[in-house]
Amino acid sequence: MIDLRSDTVTRPTAAMRAAMAAAEVGDDVFGDDPTVNALQARVAALLDKPAALFMPSGTQSNLCALMAHCQRGDEFLVGQMAHTYRWEGGGAAVLGSIQPQPLPQGADGCIALAEIEAAIKPDDPHFARTRLLALENTWGGQVLPLDYLDAATALARRHGLATHLDGARLFNAALATGQSVARIARGFDSVSVCFSKGLGAPAGSALAGPADFIARAHRIRKMLGGGLRQAGVLAAAALHALDHHVARLAQDHAHAHRLAGGLAGLPGVSVSPPQTNIVFVDLDPARAAGVVDRLQAAGLLCTGGQRLRLVTHLDLGPEDIEQALRILRATL
């Protein structure tokens, strides 16, 4: 079975498992797990932020960030299709009493600057207090332009807003643009990065930002049940990923381009050119009926319906991509 559902389906490599088995550990709730501490220092340096905090998941990392930036009754501005609004269970509202203000996004994932500015509430007791702008990069596999990120974060600063970047696939964005992760994250007060997607670790994310912000996030992480004990076994996987799995993201991007190119021109099929490792395939309604089930029966897993989402990752080699193309062509 060829699994193109997500880059979260990857399994630890043998070398990563060995690193996990050999990890020096302590009790991270007491702050004395040396491998976790090493990972946090490494992430802070990579992102050029004063401090970082290891998190069990990206969802918890984003939620801790939102709750550390905002108080009850505050709001954050966010894209209508952003992960922190649409795909994380409404945690900010349910657990943080923070109001999301979703805004429309363009096809490239950007929120128009005028929309952001117009959504900032005046200082009036009728309104929730606008405190934060949250953006996502990559979004649907697309890289938000650097000049847009600079302009959006500058706009937020002018209005006294904090900024958070959901950078779950930030390393993909960096590879695609040739920019460092620190440069992409430069205008943001906080940034979350994920190790369990393209980097291939079994679990874990990290949140980076100012020291006082990370101290608040640390308290919130404990409140949310995110205090882990001998977490060094997971941090070792993340460190191994940073050492060995960043540059190889280029292979995932190449595989995505191969998928898109191999499907181009099929009748009733429209393929969006990928920028990173995610390919979207739009189908005529007649071809879309039951297509995910038919693909699974033929040996390929993906998500979607009339729009298929195909995600490449480190568990797939060139021969898997060619087999995937054969299945997709025959089925579509």
KAURVEN-V77656 format. One record per residue. N is the residue number from 1. RES is the residue in one letter. PHI is phi as a letter, one per 20 degrees, with the letter a starting at -180 (* if undefined). PSI is psi as a letter, one per 20 degrees, with the letter a starting at -180 (NA if undefined). NEAR is the number of other ideal C-beta (glycine too) atoms within 12 Angstrom. Layout:
n=N res=RES phi=PHI psi=PSI near=NEAR
n=N res=RES phi=PHI psi=PSI near=NEAR
This chain:
n=1 res=M phi=* psi=p near=19
n=2 res=I phi=e psi=p near=31
n=3 res=D phi=d psi=o near=27
n=4 res=L phi=d psi=j near=42
n=5 res=R phi=f psi=g near=26
n=6 res=S phi=a psi=r near=29
n=7 res=D phi=e psi=j near=41
n=8 res=T phi=e psi=i near=31
n=9 res=V phi=e psi=i near=24
n=10 res=T phi=f psi=q near=34
n=11 res=R phi=d psi=q near=20
n=12 res=P phi=g psi=p near=30
n=13 res=T phi=f psi=r near=24
n=14 res=A phi=f psi=g near=13
n=15 res=A phi=f psi=h near=20
n=16 res=M phi=f psi=g near=35
n=17 res=R phi=f psi=h near=19
n=18 res=A phi=f psi=g near=16
n=19 res=A phi=f psi=h near=31
n=20 res=M phi=f psi=g near=30
n=21 res=A phi=f psi=h near=17
n=22 res=A phi=e psi=j near=17
n=23 res=A phi=f psi=p near=28
n=24 res=E phi=f psi=p near=22
n=25 res=V phi=c psi=r near=25
n=26 res=G phi=b psi=b near=22
n=27 res=D phi=d psi=o near=18
n=28 res=D phi=f psi=h near=34
n=29 res=V phi=f psi=h near=19
n=30 res=F phi=e psi=i near=17
n=31 res=G phi=n psi=j near=20
n=32 res=D phi=d psi=k near=17
n=33 res=D phi=e psi=o near=28
n=34 res=P phi=f psi=h near=23
n=35 res=T phi=f psi=h near=33
n=36 res=V phi=f psi=g near=41
n=37 res=N phi=f psi=h near=27
n=38 res=A phi=f psi=g near=29
n=39 res=L phi=f psi=g near=41
n=40 res=Q phi=f psi=g near=39
n=41 res=A phi=f psi=h near=24
n=42 res=R phi=f psi=g near=29
n=43 res=V phi=f psi=g near=44
n=44 res=A phi=g psi=g near=31
n=45 res=A phi=f psi=g near=20
n=46 res=L phi=f psi=h near=30
n=47 res=L phi=e psi=i near=38
n=48 res=D phi=l psi=l near=22
n=49 res=K phi=d psi=q near=36
n=50 res=P phi=f psi=h near=21
n=51 res=A phi=b psi=r near=29
n=52 res=A phi=b psi=r near=41
n=53 res=L phi=c psi=p near=49
n=54 res=F phi=f psi=p near=51
n=55 res=M phi=c psi=q near=45
n=56 res=P phi=f psi=h near=34
n=57 res=S phi=b psi=r near=34
n=58 res=G phi=f psi=h near=38
n=59 res=T phi=f psi=g near=32
n=60 res=Q phi=f psi=h near=37
n=61 res=S phi=f psi=g near=48
n=62 res=N phi=f psi=g near=50
n=63 res=L phi=f psi=g near=43
n=64 res=C phi=f psi=h near=47
n=65 res=A phi=f psi=g near=53
n=66 res=L phi=f psi=g near=51
n=67 res=M phi=f psi=h near=39
n=68 res=A phi=f psi=h near=41
n=69 res=H phi=e psi=h near=42
n=70 res=C phi=d psi=q near=39
n=71 res=Q phi=d psi=r near=22
n=72 res=R phi=g psi=p near=17
n=73 res=G phi=n psi=i near=18
n=74 res=D phi=e psi=r near=28
n=75 res=E phi=c psi=q near=33
n=76 res=F phi=c psi=q near=48
n=77 res=L phi=e psi=p near=47
n=78 res=V phi=b psi=q near=46
n=79 res=G phi=f psi=q near=37
n=80 res=Q phi=g psi=h near=23
n=81 res=M phi=d psi=j near=23
n=82 res=A phi=f psi=q near=37
n=83 res=H phi=f psi=g near=41
n=84 res=T phi=f psi=h near=47
n=85 res=Y phi=e psi=g near=35
n=86 res=R phi=e psi=h near=23
n=87 res=W phi=d psi=j near=22
n=88 res=E phi=c psi=k near=31
n=89 res=G phi=m psi=j near=18
n=90 res=G phi=m psi=k near=21
n=91 res=G phi=g psi=h near=30
n=92 res=A phi=f psi=g near=44
n=93 res=A phi=f psi=g near=27
n=94 res=V phi=f psi=g near=16
n=95 res=L phi=d psi=h near=23
n=96 res=G phi=d psi=i near=33
n=97 res=S phi=l psi=k near=21
n=98 res=I phi=d psi=p near=37
n=99 res=Q phi=e psi=p near=29
n=100 res=P phi=e psi=p near=36
n=101 res=Q phi=d psi=n near=35
n=102 res=P phi=f psi=q near=26
n=103 res=L phi=c psi=q near=32
n=104 res=P phi=f psi=q near=22
n=105 res=Q phi=d psi=q near=29
n=106 res=G phi=f psi=r near=21
n=107 res=A phi=f psi=h near=12
n=108 res=D phi=e psi=j near=22
n=109 res=G phi=n psi=i near=35
n=110 res=C phi=f psi=q near=31
n=111 res=I phi=e psi=p near=36
n=112 res=A phi=g psi=p near=21
n=113 res=L phi=g psi=h near=27
n=114 res=A phi=f psi=h near=16
n=115 res=E phi=f psi=g near=23
n=116 res=I phi=f psi=g near=35
n=117 res=E phi=f psi=g near=22
n=118 res=A phi=f psi=h near=18
n=119 res=A phi=e psi=i near=32
n=120 res=I phi=f psi=p near=29
n=121 res=K phi=f psi=q near=24
n=122 res=P phi=f psi=r near=13
n=123 res=D phi=f psi=n near=13
n=124 res=D phi=b psi=p near=10
n=125 res=P phi=f psi=i near=9
n=126 res=H phi=f psi=h near=8
n=127 res=F phi=d psi=q near=17
n=128 res=A phi=f psi=q near=28
n=129 res=R phi=e psi=o near=29
n=130 res=T phi=f psi=o near=34
n=131 res=R phi=d psi=h near=38
n=132 res=L phi=b psi=q near=45
n=133 res=L phi=d psi=p near=47
n=134 res=A phi=d psi=p near=48
n=135 res=L phi=d psi=r near=52
n=136 res=E phi=c psi=p near=44
n=137 res=N phi=b psi=o near=48
n=138 res=T phi=f psi=r near=45
n=139 res=W phi=c psi=o near=41
n=140 res=G phi=l psi=k near=35
n=141 res=G phi=n psi=i near=39
n=142 res=Q phi=e psi=q near=33
n=143 res=V phi=e psi=p near=36
n=144 res=L phi=f psi=p near=42
n=145 res=P phi=g psi=q near=24
n=146 res=L phi=f psi=h near=24
n=147 res=D phi=f psi=h near=17
n=148 res=Y phi=f psi=g near=27
n=149 res=L phi=g psi=g near=37
n=150 res=D phi=f psi=g near=23
n=151 res=A phi=f psi=g near=25
n=152 res=A phi=f psi=g near=39
n=153 res=T phi=f psi=h near=34
n=154 res=A phi=f psi=g near=21
n=155 res=L phi=f psi=g near=28
n=156 res=A phi=f psi=g near=34
n=157 res=R phi=f psi=g near=18
n=158 res=R phi=g psi=h near=16
n=159 res=H phi=e psi=j near=26
n=160 res=G phi=m psi=k near=17
n=161 res=L phi=e psi=q near=35
n=162 res=A phi=f psi=r near=34
n=163 res=T phi=c psi=p near=40
n=164 res=H phi=c psi=p near=47
n=165 res=L phi=d psi=o near=48
n=166 res=D phi=f psi=n near=45
n=167 res=G phi=d psi=l near=50
n=168 res=A phi=g psi=h near=44
n=169 res=R phi=d psi=k near=47
n=170 res=L phi=f psi=h near=47
n=171 res=F phi=f psi=h near=46
n=172 res=N phi=f psi=g near=45
n=173 res=A phi=f psi=g near=43
n=174 res=A phi=f psi=g near=33
n=175 res=L phi=f psi=g near=30
n=176 res=A phi=f psi=h near=33
n=177 res=T phi=d psi=i near=25
n=178 res=G phi=m psi=j near=13
n=179 res=Q phi=e psi=q near=24
n=180 res=S phi=f psi=q near=20
n=181 res=V phi=f psi=h near=39
n=182 res=A phi=f psi=h near=24
n=183 res=R phi=f psi=g near=22
n=184 res=I phi=f psi=h near=39
n=185 res=A phi=e psi=j near=41
n=186 res=R phi=g psi=g near=23
n=187 res=G phi=e psi=i near=31
n=188 res=F phi=e psi=q near=44
n=189 res=D phi=f psi=h near=36
n=190 res=S phi=c psi=q near=47
n=191 res=V phi=b psi=p near=52
n=192 res=S phi=d psi=p near=51
n=193 res=V phi=c psi=q near=53
n=194 res=C phi=d psi=p near=43
n=195 res=F phi=e psi=i near=45
n=196 res=S phi=d psi=j near=36
n=197 res=K phi=d psi=d near=42
n=198 res=G phi=f psi=h near=47
n=199 res=L phi=f psi=i near=47
n=200 res=G phi=n psi=j near=40
n=201 res=A phi=f psi=q near=44
n=202 res=P phi=f psi=h near=29
n=203 res=A phi=a psi=r near=35
n=204 res=G phi=o psi=q near=49
n=205 res=S phi=b psi=r near=45
n=206 res=A phi=b psi=q near=56
n=207 res=L phi=d psi=p near=52
n=208 res=A phi=c psi=q near=44
n=209 res=G phi=r psi=a near=39
n=210 res=P phi=f psi=q near=26
n=211 res=A phi=f psi=g near=19
n=212 res=D phi=f psi=h near=16
n=213 res=F phi=f psi=g near=34
n=214 res=I phi=f psi=h near=35
n=215 res=A phi=f psi=g near=20
n=216 res=R phi=f psi=g near=27
n=217 res=A phi=f psi=h near=42
n=218 res=H phi=f psi=g near=32
n=219 res=R phi=f psi=g near=18
n=220 res=I phi=f psi=g near=34
n=221 res=R phi=g psi=g near=33
n=222 res=K phi=f psi=g near=23
n=223 res=M phi=f psi=h near=18
n=224 res=L phi=e psi=j near=29
n=225 res=G phi=n psi=j near=16
n=226 res=G phi=e psi=j near=32
n=227 res=G phi=f psi=o near=26
n=228 res=L phi=d psi=q near=31
n=229 res=R phi=e psi=e near=19
n=230 res=Q phi=e psi=m near=23
n=231 res=A phi=f psi=i near=39
n=232 res=G phi=g psi=h near=32
n=233 res=V phi=f psi=h near=34
n=234 res=L phi=e psi=h near=37
n=235 res=A phi=f psi=h near=44
n=236 res=A phi=f psi=h near=38
n=237 res=A phi=f psi=g near=39
n=238 res=A phi=f psi=g near=46
n=239 res=L phi=f psi=g near=38
n=240 res=H phi=f psi=g near=35
n=241 res=A phi=f psi=g near=42
n=242 res=L phi=f psi=h near=34
n=243 res=D phi=f psi=h near=24
n=244 res=H phi=c psi=i near=23
n=245 res=H phi=d psi=j near=35
n=246 res=V phi=e psi=g near=32
n=247 res=A phi=f psi=h near=19
n=248 res=R phi=f psi=i near=29
n=249 res=L phi=g psi=h near=36
n=250 res=A phi=g psi=h near=23
n=251 res=Q phi=f psi=g near=29
n=252 res=D phi=f psi=g near=46
n=253 res=H phi=f psi=g near=38
n=254 res=A phi=f psi=h near=23
n=255 res=H phi=f psi=h near=39
n=256 res=A phi=f psi=g near=42
n=257 res=H phi=f psi=h near=28
n=258 res=R phi=f psi=g near=30
n=259 res=L phi=f psi=g near=44
n=260 res=A phi=f psi=g near=35
n=261 res=G phi=f psi=h near=19
n=262 res=G phi=f psi=i near=27
n=263 res=L phi=e psi=i near=36
n=264 res=A phi=f psi=p near=22
n=265 res=G phi=n psi=i near=13
n=266 res=L phi=f psi=p near=22
n=267 res=P phi=f psi=p near=13
n=268 res=G phi=m psi=j near=19
n=269 res=V phi=c psi=p near=29
n=270 res=S phi=c psi=p near=23
n=271 res=V phi=d psi=p near=30
n=272 res=S phi=e psi=p near=27
n=273 res=P phi=g psi=p near=20
n=274 res=P phi=f psi=q near=33
n=275 res=Q phi=e psi=h near=30
n=276 res=T phi=c psi=d near=43
n=277 res=N phi=d psi=j near=46
n=278 res=I phi=c psi=p near=45
n=279 res=V phi=d psi=p near=42
n=280 res=F phi=d psi=p near=33
n=281 res=V phi=c psi=o near=42
n=282 res=D phi=e psi=p near=25
n=283 res=L phi=d psi=q near=31
n=284 res=D phi=g psi=q near=17
n=285 res=P phi=g psi=h near=13
n=286 res=A phi=f psi=h near=13
n=287 res=R phi=e psi=i near=26
n=288 res=A phi=e psi=i near=24
n=289 res=A phi=f psi=o near=16
n=290 res=G phi=m psi=j near=17
n=291 res=V phi=f psi=h near=31
n=292 res=V phi=f psi=g near=29
n=293 res=D phi=f psi=h near=16
n=294 res=R phi=f psi=h near=23
n=295 res=L phi=f psi=g near=35
n=296 res=Q phi=f psi=g near=20
n=297 res=A phi=f psi=h near=15
n=298 res=A phi=e psi=i near=23
n=299 res=G phi=o psi=j near=20
n=300 res=L phi=c psi=p near=33
n=301 res=L phi=d psi=p near=29
n=302 res=C phi=b psi=r near=37
n=303 res=T phi=c psi=r near=24
n=304 res=G phi=p psi=b near=24
n=305 res=G phi=a psi=d near=21
n=306 res=Q phi=f psi=h near=21
n=307 res=R phi=d psi=o near=25
n=308 res=L phi=e psi=q near=37
n=309 res=R phi=d psi=o near=31
n=310 res=L phi=d psi=p near=46
n=311 res=V phi=c psi=p near=41
n=312 res=T phi=e psi=q near=44
n=313 res=H phi=a psi=r near=38
n=314 res=L phi=f psi=i near=36
n=315 res=D phi=e psi=i near=29
n=316 res=L phi=d psi=p near=38
n=317 res=G phi=d psi=r near=19
n=318 res=P phi=g psi=h near=17
n=319 res=E phi=f psi=h near=13
n=320 res=D phi=f psi=h near=28
n=321 res=I phi=f psi=g near=34
n=322 res=E phi=f psi=h near=19
n=323 res=Q phi=f psi=g near=25
n=324 res=A phi=g psi=g near=39
n=325 res=L phi=f psi=g near=33
n=326 res=R phi=f psi=g near=21
n=327 res=I phi=f psi=g near=30
n=328 res=L phi=f psi=g near=37
n=329 res=R phi=f psi=g near=22
n=330 res=A phi=f psi=h near=17
n=331 res=T phi=f psi=h near=29
n=332 res=L phi=e psi=NA near=35
